[in-house]
Structures are given as structure tokens and as C-alpha cells.
Amino acid sequence: MPHLRRSRLISHCFSANATLARRREPGRRGASADVRITASGKVLGARVEDIDLREPVPEGDFKRILRALGAHGVLCFPGQRLEAADLARFGRLFGELEINVANTLHEPGHPEVMILSNRTRDGRPVGLGDAGQGWHTDMSYSREVALANILFALEVPMRDGRPLGDTQFRNMHAAYEDLPADIKRRLAGRTATHDFAKFWDMMRARPGSQRGPLTPEQRARKPPVSQPVFRAHPITGRTVLYCNSGYATYIDGMDERESAEVLEFLFEHQAQERYFHAHRWAEGDVLMWDNVGTVHNAVPDYRPDEPRYMRCVQVMATRDYARLAA
């Protein structure tokens, strides 16, 4: 999307959704903590309402949002109107923002704000069109892991009045809790190697992929790293299964066959329907999800002529969240 047309697109996106017509009074948030959080009643998910993310977030509301992220894993803030700077500012409340090693498709002047889109300009993509397609946990390939992703939907693909491009999740708190006791004992204290190149190369192999090969410099900046198979969640303190099929390549210290069998079991276990949750997008949604306690997948069920445009920031786990949530 051309930079000069962005304001036209934003206007088009929000005029189509009546919920975005409400204009909150400037300064309404003030210092009062009156944000409303409603749990989905399912394995994951909650709605966060009565908050304008363009405005400063009071400390009480911040604590409630942080606790809700740990408790519900996926938070939807509907009906928002955010510029790239607004999204980045909200994300920085929770930690430092990652600048993706392989992504050059970002908002002008904001390398931390990635563009996820199937739109093109002069035959070239304006955003990453296949982002998130395949089950994974963002930044598990990095020594410094991510706390959360935050996406803002400007354009949602539609067909016959139905939104497309759901984002799906699995609850890794629950997946750990349900593991057989012998597996918990066997893998306690073990680590697995996660490799950025595994997911990248898998996406490159898909028909129609526009991803190029990683350069030696990109690979050097994100070498394989070891992560605990089970780790303490930074907000809840509870143990989660931190081993995803997108990046985990083998269990450290195991022979190849045993490692492959264990990984296959863990990947099949977490794929059970009881851990599953899907978010159906609406324009103006801000979706924030826990990158430690969930894995996710973006569903590519839309065509090139069904436009999708989202902004995204990745929040690294750089703060003492247990203390902040207390």
C-alpha cells in the first residue's frame, strides 16, 4: 500500500464498521481503572473493553490487562483506532519491541511495526503475506524470548459477509498439566534446540511463497538456541509446555530416533481439540496474545483479491511481570 494512500485506506476500513464510529472523549481514561474484561468461558480468550489504546493506560488498568494475559492467553480489544506509533507505544508498556531479523516490510519510520498483508504495490508485496501460517511460538528461536504479540486489524478479508483469516491458538498451560506423569519426569530439566531457519525454510517451500533464502548474515544473527521443554510462565509462575512444531528441531542430549519420537508425541499432544481456540477478526480489533503460554497459527483461507492489512509488534520478555502484576 503506498504511503500516500494509507489515510484513505484507514478511512475506508473504519467507515465500514459501525462499532468504530464511537469517538471517545479525549482524556476520558484519566486515572480511573474502569477497563472491562470479560472472559470467553473457553480454554482461552477474553474481551477488553472501555479502553482507548491511543490514551495513556492507568497503572490499575495495566495490571489488570497483564493479569488477564496470563489468565486467558488471548485478549481482544475491539473497536480501536491506532496509528503505528500508538501500537508501538502500547506494546512498549509490556517490554522492549523486537525488530525482526528477516523483515523489511514495516511501517515507514517504525521498523518495530511489521506489516502483515497480501496487498501489493507495483507488483511488489507491501507486507509479509504468509506470516504466522503454521503452528509455532514467535521468538522461541531467540535466546531472549517474547512475552506477547500485538496485532491491529485495519483490513480483514471478507467473503459472503463472513470474515476470513482466523488466528488459531492452543493453550500450553493446559497442555503441560495434562501430560502423563512419566513424560513430565522424563523431560524435567531437559532442553530442546529451536532454529529460526526451520520455520522460514518450511514457509519458503510452500507454493507461491515470495520469501527468499536467509542470508548468511541473517542466519548468523539468529543461530539455533536451546530452550527448556518446560518453563515457568513469567506472569503466572505456572509451568507451560514450551516446545512447538514450528521451531523445535530435537531434544538436546537424546539420540536422533528417541528425540524424534518424543517431539512427535509432544506435537500430537498439544494438537488436541480441547486446547484449541480461534479468533475471528473484525476491523479495529487489537489482539494481544501470550507467546509463552500459547502456540498459534494464521489461517490462509483468503484469496489475493480479498485484502488483509495488519500491523504487528512483538513484545520481548524484558520486565519482571510477576512483580508488575502483583
Secondary structure, 3 states (H helix, E strand, C coil): CCHHHHHHHHHHHHHCCHHHHCCCCCCCCCCCCCCEEEECCCCCCEEEECCCCCCCCCHHHHHHHHHHHHHHCEEEECCCCCCHHHHHHHHHCCCCECCCCCCCCEECCEEEEEEEECCEECCEECCCCCCCCCCECCCCCCCCCEEEEEEEEEECCEECCEECCCEEEEEHHHHHHCCCHHHHHHHCCCEEEECHHHHHHHHHCCCCCCCCCCCHHHHHHCCCEEEECEEECCCCCCEEECCCCCCEEEECCCCHHHHHHHHHHHHHHHCCHHHEEEECCCCCCEEEEECCCEEEEECCCCCCCCCCEEEEEEEECCCCHHHHHC
